[in-house]
Amino acid sequence: MDEALALFRQYLTAEKRASVHTQRAYLHDLEELRAFATKTLGHPPALDELDVVVCRSYLASLHGANDAVTIGRKLSSLRAFFRLAVRRRLVRSSPVAALRAPKRAKRLPMFLGKEDVGRLLDARGPRPDAGADQLALESALFEVIYGAGLRVSEACGLDVGDIEVDGGRAYVRVRQGKGRKDRYVMLSPALLETLRAYWPTVHAREWLFPGDLPGQPITRDAVGNACRKAHHLSDLAKPVTPHSLRHAFAVHLLEAGTDVRTIQLLLGHRSLATTAQYLRIATSTVCATASPFDLLPRPIPIEPPPKPPAHF
């Protein structure tokens, strides 16, 4: 199995060109499968010993401690691995080809209103664990995620040259976002002024949001830690992650009347159906729609005849 894992690692890097985060997740899932099979079989498994029974038992063991989304993602890792193994003729067929992920419960996601976003962005400290420069970086980073609707990895990967100003317009160039696609996103004048005030504070030379290690950008984990601290300071009761700001960007654009196709391009979604899901939580747009009940014809009420005078 070591040979197959090495080939899969090379495939993720050279052919699929997956991000480091995706590679780590895929390989972790496969190591988890190997550990389960070792415990079940009593010895480290050969590749051909990972049959349908073992894989099905592994996925069944995940129930309870993992939600349907996580189990579905792990099944996707196994499918990608065994597809490559079949192509390279390491196995005859994929043992997970016929397996199906559990159905996800369709619940309305929690999203931040405009006041919630304002409270989160204003919750900057002071904090004993961060100086003024660090707080300025975190504040500018969160404003970029919300103001441009970026994924966390996309915001972390911005360099100084990705902020482009052409005449009276400013843009954010997202290089190699999800799916290895470039795109442009608007940069509001207010956000541009924020970045102009922020830039000399940290003296960024390469990465717009530099990390603790010289020459490296800020990490996803560091952004998550900063978000948890801002969430605590904001006293918001709703659960908040950095990705919540991207969700809020989409919902607030919908509520402002922006069409779904434009939002799809801004978010970098491959499918319009993914973007259309935000319609489920754009309450001021959906719930403000006139009900057909209000359009039903109403009979003209018949006025009762006047009462005769009391002295008759």
N, C-alpha and C positions, 0 to 999 in steps of 0.2 A: 504493500500500500504506500510505502514511502516514495517509490518511483512515481506512482500516480499523483500523489500530492505535489511532488516537485514539478511535474508536467502541468498540473492545474495552476500552481503558483505562477509559472512562466506564462501560461495562457492568459491569466488575469492581468498580468503586467504588459505583455507585448501585444497580444491580440485583442483582448477585450478593453484594454487600457482603463481598467477600473481604478477608482480612487483608492488611496491607502486605507481609508476607513472601510470601504467595501471589501477590499482584499482581506483585511483583518477579520471582518465579520464572517465571510465565507469560510476562511480557514479555521476559525474558531468553531464553527458549526461542524465541520468535518472532523476535527479533533475530538469534539464531543461525541460524535457518532462512533469514532474508533474506541474511545474510552468505554462507551456503553457496550459495544460488541465484545471488547476484551473481558469485561465483567460477566457478560452473558455466556460467552463461549469458554471462558476459562483460560484463554491465551490470546495474544495479539492476533487480530484477524488478517488473513490474506484477502486480497481484493475480491476474489470470487466467493468468499464466505459471507460477504455483505449482500445477502439475498433479500427477497421481499419480506420474509418473516422477521429478520433482524431489523430492517429499516422500518417496518410497520410497528414493531415493538418499541423501537427508539422514539418514534413520533408519539406513540401512545403514552410513553413515560413522561412526555413533556406537559401533558394536560394537568391542570391544577396549579402548577407553578408558573405557567406561561399563558399569555392570552392568545387568541386566534391569530392576531397579526404576527406575533413572534414565531408561532409554529409555522405559519405560512411562509415567512421569510427563511426559516431553516429548511423547509422543504424545497424552496427555490435554490438554496445552496446545493442541496443534494442532487437536484435535477441537473444543474449546470455541471457539476462534477462528473456525474455518470454519463451525460451526453458526450463530454470530452473523452471519457474512458471508452465509450462505444466507438467513437470516431477513430481513436488510436488503436482499436481492436484489443484493448486490454480486458474487456468483458464482452460477452455476446449481446446482452441486452441490459437496459436500465431497470433495476429493481424498483425504482420509484416512479416509473412512467405512468402507471395506472393509479397511483395514490393521489388522493385529493386532500387539499387543505381544509380545515374546519371552516364553517361559515362564520363570518364576522358579524357580530351584533351591530346593527345599524343605528347608532345613537347620534344625536346632534352634537357636534363638537363644541367645546367651550371656546368662545372668542372674546377678545377685548374690545370694549366700546372705545369711543374717542376719549372720553374722560379717563378711562382705565389706562390707555396708552400714555396720556399726558402725565398721570400720576407715576407711572413706571419710569418714564424718561426723566422726570424731575427728581426721582429718588437717587441722588448721587452721593450722598454721604453728608458730612465727612465720615470716613471710616478709619479705624486705627491701622488696618492692614493695607491701606492704599494711600499714596500721596496724591497731590493735585494733578500731576501729569497722568497717572494711571486712571484717575477718575475722569479726566478729560477724554482719554482714549476710549474708555468704556462708554461714556455718554455719546461720543461721536459714532461709535460702532453701532450702538442700538438705534440711533437715529437713522443711520444709513440702511440698516436692515428693514426698518419700518418704512422709511421714506422712499426706498427703491424696491421693496419687496424681495430682498435677496435671501437666499438660503444662507445658513451660518457659514458653511464652507466657502461659499462664493464671497461673502463679506471678508472672511479671514484672508482669502487669497488675493484681495485687491492690492495692486501696487499704485504708487503715486501717479504713474502715467495713465492709469485707467480712468482718471477724472479728466474729461475732455470738455473744453469750452470753445464753442464755435460761434463767434459773434455774440448775440444776446442769449444763446441757448447753451445749456450744459447737459452733459450726458455721463452716465456710468457705463463703462465697457466691461461686461462680464465675460471673462475669457475661460473657455472650456468649462462651462457649467455642467449640470447633470446631462448625461448623454453626449458629453464632449462637444457641446455646441456653444458658439459665441453668440452674444446678443447685446443690444444696447437698451438701457433703461433710462428714463428721464431723471434728471437731478434738479430739484426745485431750487429757485433762487435762495430761499431761506436756508436750505440744507447746504447749498454751496457756500454761503457766508459762514455757516457753522464750521465747515471743513477748512475754510481759509483761516478762521480764528484758531482752529485746533492744530493745524499742521505745524506752525512754528513752536508749539508747546512741546511736542515730542521729537521735533527735528527728524521726521521720517525721511529716509533717503531712498529706500527701495520699496518696502512694504508700507502700505498706508497705515496698517495697524500692526506695528512690530511686536514680537513676543519677548519673553524673558531671555531667550537664547539669541546671541548676536547673529544677525543675518537671517533669522527665521520669523515668520509671521506669528501672530497670536494663535493659540490652539483652540480647538472646539471646546476642550475641557475648561480652559480658562474663561471662555465666553459663558459657558454654562454656570461656572462658579460665580461670575460677576452678576449674571441674571438672577441667581438665587438670592444674592445679597441685596440687589435692588428690589426684588420682590418682597423681601422681609421689611425693608425700609418703607416701601410704599403702602404696607398694610392692606394690600388687595386680598380679598377672600378667594378669588378665582385662582386656579392653578396656572402658572405662567412658565413658559420656556422661551428661549430665543426665537423658536419657530412660531410662537404665538404672534409675534410682531409681523411676520410674513402673512399669516392668516388674516390679521387685522387689516393689513394693506389691501388684500383682495376684497374683503367684505366691505370696507369703507369706499373703495372705488365703485363697487356694485351699487351701493346705496347712494352714491353721488351721480349715478346714471351712466357710468362707463359700460360699454358693451362687453360681453363675455369674450369675444374673439380678441379684443385689444388686451384684456387682462391676461388671456392665455399667452400672448406674445411677451408681455411684460414679465410674467412669472417663469417663462421658459418651459411650460408644460407641453409634452408631446401630444397629448390627447385633449380635445375640447371637453370631453366628458369629465376629466379630472377638475378642470376649472369650474364647470357648471355645478359641481357639488357645493360651491360656496353660496349658490342661490338658496340652499336649504336654510342658511343661517343669516341671510341678509334680510332681517326682519322688517326694516323700514321700507324695503322695496316690495317684498312678498306680501306682508300683512297690510300694506297700504293700497293694494290692488282692490278695485271696486268689486264687491260681490255681485254675482248675477241676480241675487235676491233683490238687490236695490233697483234692478232694471225691469222687474216684473210690472206689467200694467196693473194699476190699482183702480178698482171701481170707484166711481164718484159717489161719495156718501150721500144718502137721501136725508134731507133735513126734515125733522118731524114738523107736522103742521103747527101753526101758532095756537097757543091755548086761548080759549075764549075769555073775555073779561070776567072777572070774579062776580060782578053783579048780575049776570045773566043766569 
